Amino acid sequence: MHENPDTNVVIVAYRPLPGHEEETRALLNKHVPTLRTNGLITEQETLLLQSQDGTFLEIFEWNGPEAAKKAHENAQVRETWGEMEKILEITTLSTLPEANKRFAPFRRG
């Protein structure tokens, strides 16, 4: 999930599988608190946005360069990620309709 150890702010794009938008939203509302409770992300404001195609964007800041690795070792986080894998796919920003716009408009998720 975290590829550059020098960059702590990440944007993750989650595309719900058909019929799972509300379930995805509910899990994403649980995801950030799970990361934060486990000391994996900072107290900086996080954002949940949504693309016109329904893809959710989650923006948060890892709590240091080792936090992503620690997240993969955390049972509570892995459980949440396991639930997420059943109902969504993680995609790239380049797949979003807004990606080619200079001022990419998203709505709050």
C-alpha positions as CSV (number, residue, x, y, z in Angstrom):
1,M,0.0,0.0,0.0
2,H,2.8,2.4,0.9
3,E,5.6,2.4,-1.8
4,N,7.8,5.5,-1.0
5,P,9.1,5.5,2.5
6,D,9.9,9.2,2.3
7,T,6.3,10.2,1.6
8,N,3.8,9.7,4.4
9,V,0.7,11.2,2.8
10,V,-1.1,8.8,0.6
11,I,-4.2,8.8,-1.6
12,V,-5.9,5.4,-2.0
13,A,-8.6,4.8,-4.6
14,Y,-11.2,2.1,-3.7
15,R,-13.7,1.1,-6.3
16,P,-16.7,-0.7,-4.8
17,L,-17.8,-3.9,-6.6
18,P,-21.3,-3.6,-8.1
19,G,-23.9,-3.3,-5.3
20,H,-21.4,-2.7,-2.5
21,E,-21.2,1.1,-2.4
22,E,-22.9,1.6,1.0
23,E,-21.0,-1.4,2.5
24,T,-17.7,0.1,1.2
25,R,-18.6,3.5,2.7
26,A,-19.3,1.9,6.0
27,L,-15.9,0.0,6.0
28,L,-14.0,3.1,5.0
29,N,-15.6,5.0,7.9
30,K,-14.2,2.2,10.1
31,H,-10.8,2.0,8.4
32,V,-9.3,5.4,9.4
33,P,-10.3,5.0,13.1
34,T,-8.8,1.5,13.1
35,L,-5.5,2.9,11.7
36,R,-5.5,5.8,14.1
37,T,-6.4,3.7,17.2
38,N,-3.4,1.5,16.4
39,G,-1.1,4.5,16.1
40,L,-0.5,3.9,12.4
41,I,-1.6,7.3,11.1
42,T,-1.2,10.8,12.3
43,E,-3.9,13.1,13.9
44,Q,-3.9,15.2,10.7
45,E,-7.3,15.6,9.1
46,T,-8.2,12.7,6.7
47,L,-10.4,13.1,3.7
48,L,-12.9,10.7,2.2
49,L,-13.8,11.8,-1.3
50,Q,-15.8,10.2,-4.1
51,S,-15.3,10.2,-7.9
52,Q,-18.1,10.6,-10.3
53,D,-17.8,6.9,-11.2
54,G,-18.3,5.9,-7.5
55,T,-14.7,5.3,-6.6
56,F,-13.8,6.5,-3.1
57,L,-10.6,8.3,-2.4
58,E,-9.1,8.1,1.1
59,I,-6.3,10.6,2.0
60,F,-4.4,10.1,5.2
61,E,-0.9,10.5,6.6
62,W,1.1,7.5,7.8
63,N,2.7,7.9,11.2
64,G,6.3,7.5,9.9
65,P,8.0,5.4,7.3
66,E,7.5,2.1,9.1
67,A,3.7,2.6,9.7
68,A,2.6,0.9,6.5
69,K,4.7,-2.2,7.3
70,K,3.3,-2.3,10.9
71,A,-0.2,-2.1,9.5
72,H,0.4,-5.3,7.6
73,E,1.4,-6.9,10.8
74,N,-1.6,-5.7,12.8
75,A,-4.4,-8.2,13.2
76,Q,-7.2,-5.6,13.6
77,V,-6.1,-3.8,10.4
78,R,-5.6,-7.1,8.5
79,E,-9.2,-8.1,9.5
80,T,-10.6,-4.8,8.1
81,W,-8.5,-5.1,4.9
82,G,-9.9,-8.7,4.5
83,E,-13.4,-7.4,4.7
84,M,-12.6,-4.6,2.2
85,E,-11.1,-7.1,-0.3
86,K,-14.4,-8.9,-0.5
87,I,-16.4,-5.8,-1.7
88,L,-14.0,-3.5,-3.5
89,E,-10.9,-3.2,-5.6
90,I,-8.0,-0.9,-5.0
91,T,-7.3,1.0,-8.2
92,T,-5.0,3.9,-9.4
93,L,-5.9,7.6,-9.6
94,S,-5.2,7.4,-13.4
95,T,-8.4,5.3,-13.8
96,L,-10.6,8.0,-12.5
97,P,-12.6,10.3,-15.0
98,E,-11.3,13.3,-13.1
99,A,-7.6,12.4,-13.5
100,N,-7.1,14.3,-16.7
101,K,-8.6,17.6,-15.4
102,R,-6.4,20.3,-14.2
103,F,-8.8,21.0,-11.3
104,A,-10.1,17.5,-10.5
105,P,-13.5,17.8,-8.9
106,F,-14.5,15.3,-6.2
107,R,-17.4,15.2,-3.8
108,R,-17.0,14.4,-0.1
109,G,-17.5,10.7,0.4
